[in-house]
Amino acid sequence: MNFNQFQKTLAAAVKDKSEETLEIRLQTVTKNNGIRRRAMEISGERKGIYPSIYMEPYYNRYQNGVPVAQLADLVLEQCGSYRARCTMPENFFANYPDVRDRIYCKLVNYTKNKDMLLQVPHMRWLDLALVCYYIVKPEIIQDASILIRKEHLQCWNLSGEQLMQNAWDLTAKQMNPVFRPLSSVLKEMHVEVIPEDDGDAQDGDGLFILTNEIKTYGAVLIVDPDRQKRIAHRLQGSYYVLPSSVHECLILPADGSEDDSMLITMIREINRTQVAPQEVLSDNLYYYDALKEKMFVRDGKEK
């Protein structure tokens, strides 16, 4: 059974096994960076939130010998567990004042998300874009967020500029930055590293990591001009920014000996082998000139 046949067969099995009448749609969901996933969208007669069920993991199980009937049971179990945990109030997202205190900014790749950005209020920054997202309260859904779209602005009677300003102010105020030597982070993860001084100031020219306390969408902090200048002051000069993922950046003090092409090659290799496709931020290198107080893209094309 191929993937398309499997999706239809599993959907039919889920409807047959359910104790309630379900409506099921099979559709393509576009994630960050244009990553497309096939999903089973479920709605039913009972109140509550039904999850989107991504098909690829279930198809992998089927290919490994798990019967469709057993997979249908797993889907219904996932639905029941999800709905038991979620207590989303009706129309909770209708009024901006009710949600504005949980809307923040994050960075995404501009080119890879061009289609999505047509529907999303955003602000361009170098080869990236600032967008806004709502963090769902954990008592409603754990580890969930909602991307703010233009349709939300229409509902709220709000301009994109006001949304972005409010979200950025909240991001700068509440997303507490974490700027530490990468070596100390690796030590906490029990990864063996070459011993070096973890001192607060001039601890050599090793890599540093910039993120936020929740370690989610922390790469956005590099957009802040004040943060850029603070990092330059701490490192006593210019530096490179290596976009590790949408969640963090690596910072490398510049001493003039760095090879841009080598750093770019390293970024692109890591993006392809170590970072989930939907969490890749950019294949490019960035350089902060401490004298000009400005960030530049180093994509390997300019000399």
C-alpha positions as CSV (number, residue, x, y, z in Angstrom):
1,M,0.0,0.0,0.0
2,N,1.5,3.4,-1.0
3,F,1.3,6.5,1.1
4,N,-1.8,7.9,-0.5
5,Q,-3.7,4.7,-0.2
6,F,-2.5,4.3,3.4
7,Q,-3.9,7.7,4.4
8,K,-7.4,7.0,3.0
9,T,-7.4,3.5,4.6
10,L,-6.3,4.8,8.0
11,A,-8.9,7.6,7.9
12,A,-11.7,5.1,7.1
13,A,-10.5,2.8,9.9
14,V,-10.5,5.7,12.4
15,K,-14.1,6.7,11.5
16,D,-15.3,3.0,11.8
17,K,-13.7,2.5,15.2
18,S,-14.7,5.9,16.7
19,E,-17.7,5.9,19.2
20,E,-18.7,9.3,17.8
21,T,-19.4,10.6,14.3
22,L,-16.2,12.1,13.0
23,E,-15.5,14.3,10.0
24,I,-12.0,13.7,8.6
25,R,-10.1,15.6,6.0
26,L,-6.7,14.7,4.6
27,Q,-4.7,17.8,3.7
28,T,-1.2,19.2,3.4
29,V,0.0,21.4,6.2
30,T,2.8,23.8,5.5
31,K,5.3,24.3,8.4
32,N,8.2,26.7,8.8
33,N,10.6,26.9,5.8
34,G,8.0,25.5,3.5
35,I,8.2,22.0,5.0
36,R,5.0,20.2,3.9
37,R,3.4,17.5,6.1
38,R,0.3,15.4,5.4
39,A,-2.2,15.6,8.2
40,M,-5.5,14.1,9.2
41,E,-7.7,17.0,10.3
42,I,-10.5,15.6,12.6
43,S,-13.7,17.3,13.9
44,G,-16.5,15.7,15.8
45,E,-19.8,16.1,17.5
46,R,-18.3,16.6,21.0
47,K,-17.0,19.9,22.3
48,G,-13.3,20.4,22.5
49,I,-10.2,20.5,20.4
50,Y,-9.3,17.7,18.0
51,P,-5.6,17.5,17.1
52,S,-4.0,17.4,13.7
53,I,-2.6,13.9,13.2
54,Y,0.5,13.8,11.0
55,M,0.5,10.9,8.7
56,E,4.2,10.2,8.1
57,P,5.0,8.7,11.5
58,Y,2.0,6.4,11.2
59,Y,3.0,5.3,7.7
60,N,6.5,4.5,9.0
61,R,4.9,2.2,11.6
62,Y,2.8,0.6,9.0
63,Q,5.8,-0.1,6.9
64,N,7.4,-1.7,10.0
65,G,4.5,-4.1,10.3
66,V,2.0,-2.5,12.5
67,P,-1.6,-3.3,11.2
68,V,-3.9,-0.4,10.2
69,A,-6.5,-1.4,12.8
70,Q,-3.9,-1.0,15.5
71,L,-2.8,2.4,14.1
72,A,-6.4,3.5,14.1
73,D,-6.7,2.7,17.8
74,L,-3.5,4.8,18.4
75,V,-5.0,7.7,16.5
76,L,-8.1,7.7,18.6
77,E,-6.0,7.3,21.8
78,Q,-4.0,10.3,20.7
79,C,-7.2,12.3,20.1
80,G,-8.7,11.4,23.5
81,S,-5.5,12.2,25.4
82,Y,-5.1,15.5,23.6
83,R,-8.7,16.6,24.2
84,A,-8.4,15.6,27.9
85,R,-5.4,17.9,28.3
86,C,-6.8,20.8,26.4
87,T,-9.4,23.2,27.8
88,M,-9.5,25.9,25.2
89,P,-12.2,28.5,26.0
90,E,-14.6,29.3,23.2
91,N,-13.6,32.3,21.2
92,F,-10.5,32.9,23.4
93,F,-8.6,34.4,20.5
94,A,-11.2,36.9,19.4
95,N,-10.2,39.9,21.5
96,Y,-6.7,41.3,21.2
97,P,-6.5,42.7,24.8
98,D,-7.1,39.1,26.0
99,V,-4.1,37.7,24.2
100,R,-1.6,40.6,23.6
101,D,0.4,39.8,26.7
102,R,1.5,36.5,25.3
103,I,2.4,37.6,21.7
104,Y,6.1,37.7,20.9
105,C,8.4,38.0,18.0
106,K,10.5,35.3,16.3
107,L,12.8,35.0,13.3
108,V,12.2,32.9,10.2
109,N,14.0,32.6,6.8
110,Y,12.5,35.1,4.4
111,T,13.1,33.3,1.1
112,K,12.0,29.8,2.4
113,N,8.8,31.3,3.8
114,K,7.8,33.7,1.0
115,D,4.4,32.0,0.4
116,M,3.6,31.9,4.1
117,L,4.6,35.5,4.6
118,L,2.0,36.7,2.1
119,Q,-0.6,35.8,4.8
120,V,1.5,36.9,7.8
121,P,2.3,40.4,9.2
122,H,6.1,40.6,9.2
123,M,9.1,42.9,9.1
124,R,12.2,42.2,6.9
125,W,15.6,42.0,8.6
126,L,18.5,41.2,6.4
127,D,17.7,37.8,4.7
128,L,15.2,37.0,7.5
129,A,11.8,38.1,8.7
130,L,10.3,39.0,12.1
131,V,6.9,37.4,12.6
132,C,4.7,37.2,15.7
133,Y,3.4,34.2,17.6
134,Y,1.1,33.6,20.6
135,I,2.3,31.2,23.3
136,V,-0.8,29.2,24.4
137,K,-1.2,29.1,28.2
138,P,0.3,25.8,29.5
139,E,-2.9,25.0,31.4
140,I,-4.7,25.0,28.0
141,I,-2.2,23.2,25.8
142,Q,1.4,22.3,26.7
143,D,4.2,23.6,24.4
144,A,1.8,25.1,21.8
145,S,1.9,28.4,19.9
146,I,-0.2,30.1,17.2
147,L,1.3,32.1,14.3
148,I,-0.3,35.5,14.0
149,R,-1.9,35.9,10.5
150,K,-3.4,38.9,8.7
151,E,-6.9,37.5,9.4
152,H,-6.2,37.9,13.1
153,L,-5.4,41.6,12.5
154,Q,-8.7,42.0,10.7
155,C,-10.6,40.4,13.6
156,W,-8.8,42.6,16.1
157,N,-9.0,45.8,14.0
158,L,-5.2,46.2,14.5
159,S,-2.5,47.3,12.2
160,G,0.6,45.2,11.5
161,E,2.8,48.0,12.7
162,Q,1.1,48.1,16.1
163,L,1.1,44.4,16.5
164,M,4.9,44.2,15.7
165,Q,5.7,47.1,18.0
166,N,3.8,45.5,20.9
167,A,5.2,42.1,20.3
168,W,8.8,43.4,20.0
169,D,8.4,45.4,23.3
170,L,7.2,42.3,25.1
171,T,10.0,40.1,23.5
172,A,12.7,42.6,24.6
173,K,11.1,42.9,28.1
174,Q,10.2,39.3,29.0
175,M,12.4,37.0,26.9
176,N,15.4,37.2,29.1
177,P,18.6,36.7,27.1
178,V,21.2,34.1,27.8
179,F,24.7,34.8,26.6
180,R,27.3,32.2,27.6
181,P,30.4,30.4,26.4
182,L,29.4,27.4,24.4
183,S,31.9,25.3,26.4
184,S,29.9,25.9,29.7
185,V,26.7,24.9,28.0
186,L,28.3,21.7,26.7
187,K,29.7,20.9,30.1
188,E,26.2,21.1,31.6
189,M,25.1,18.6,28.9
190,H,27.9,16.3,30.0
191,V,29.6,16.7,26.6
192,E,33.4,16.4,26.9
193,V,35.1,19.6,25.9
194,I,38.7,21.0,26.1
195,P,39.0,22.8,29.4
196,E,39.0,26.5,29.2
197,D,38.2,29.5,31.4
198,D,34.5,30.1,31.8
199,G,35.1,33.7,33.0
200,D,32.5,36.3,32.4
201,A,34.5,38.6,30.2
202,Q,37.4,38.0,27.9
203,D,37.5,34.2,28.0
204,G,39.4,33.8,24.8
205,D,38.1,33.7,21.3
206,G,35.8,30.6,21.6
207,L,32.2,30.3,20.6
208,F,29.4,31.8,22.7
209,I,25.7,31.0,22.5
210,L,22.8,33.5,22.5
211,T,19.3,32.4,23.3
212,N,16.6,33.1,25.8
213,E,15.8,31.4,29.2
214,I,13.1,29.2,27.7
215,K,15.4,28.2,24.8
216,T,12.6,28.7,22.3
217,Y,12.9,31.1,19.4
218,G,15.8,32.8,21.1
219,A,17.7,33.6,17.9
220,V,15.4,36.7,17.6
221,L,17.4,38.5,20.3
222,I,20.2,39.2,17.8
223,V,17.9,41.7,16.0
224,D,18.0,44.1,18.9
225,P,20.6,46.9,18.2
226,D,21.2,47.4,21.9
227,R,21.9,43.7,22.3
228,Q,24.3,43.8,19.4
229,K,26.3,46.6,20.9
230,R,26.3,44.9,24.4
231,I,27.8,41.8,22.9
232,A,30.5,43.9,21.0
233,H,31.3,45.6,24.3
234,R,31.7,42.3,26.1
235,L,33.8,40.8,23.4
236,Q,35.7,44.0,22.9
237,G,35.2,44.2,19.2
238,S,33.4,42.9,16.1
239,Y,32.0,39.4,15.9
240,Y,30.4,36.8,13.6
241,V,26.9,35.4,14.1
242,L,26.4,31.8,13.1
243,P,22.6,31.0,12.9
244,S,22.5,27.7,14.8
245,S,18.7,27.4,14.5
246,V,15.5,29.5,15.0
247,H,16.2,28.9,18.8
248,E,19.7,30.2,19.2
249,C,22.8,31.8,17.5
250,L,26.4,31.1,18.0
251,I,28.7,34.1,18.4
252,L,32.4,34.1,17.4
253,P,34.7,37.0,18.2
254,A,36.4,38.3,15.1
255,D,40.2,38.7,15.3
256,G,40.9,38.9,11.5
257,S,42.0,35.3,11.1
258,E,38.6,33.8,10.3
259,D,37.8,32.3,6.9
260,D,34.3,33.4,5.9
261,S,33.9,30.5,3.4
262,M,34.9,27.9,6.0
263,L,32.4,29.3,8.5
264,I,29.6,29.4,5.8
265,T,30.5,25.8,4.9
266,M,30.2,24.8,8.6
267,I,26.8,26.5,8.9
268,R,25.4,24.8,5.9
269,E,26.7,21.4,6.8
270,I,25.2,21.6,10.3
271,N,21.9,22.8,8.9
272,R,21.7,19.7,6.7
273,T,22.9,17.2,9.2
274,Q,22.1,18.4,12.7
275,V,19.1,20.7,12.6
276,A,15.5,19.7,11.9
277,P,14.5,21.2,8.5
278,Q,11.7,23.3,10.0
279,E,14.1,24.8,12.6
280,V,16.8,26.0,10.1
281,L,17.2,29.8,10.3
282,S,19.7,30.7,7.5
283,D,22.6,29.2,5.5
284,N,24.3,32.6,5.7
285,L,26.9,34.0,8.0
286,Y,26.5,37.4,9.7
287,Y,29.1,39.9,10.7
288,Y,28.7,42.7,13.3
289,D,31.0,45.6,12.7
290,A,31.6,47.2,16.1
291,L,32.9,50.5,14.6
292,K,29.9,50.9,12.3
293,E,27.5,49.4,14.8
294,K,25.8,47.5,12.1
295,M,25.1,43.9,11.1
296,F,25.9,42.5,7.6
297,V,25.1,39.3,5.8
298,R,28.2,37.4,4.6
299,D,26.8,34.9,2.1
300,G,30.1,34.0,0.5
301,K,29.3,35.9,-2.7
302,E,30.7,39.3,-1.7
303,K,34.4,40.0,-1.4
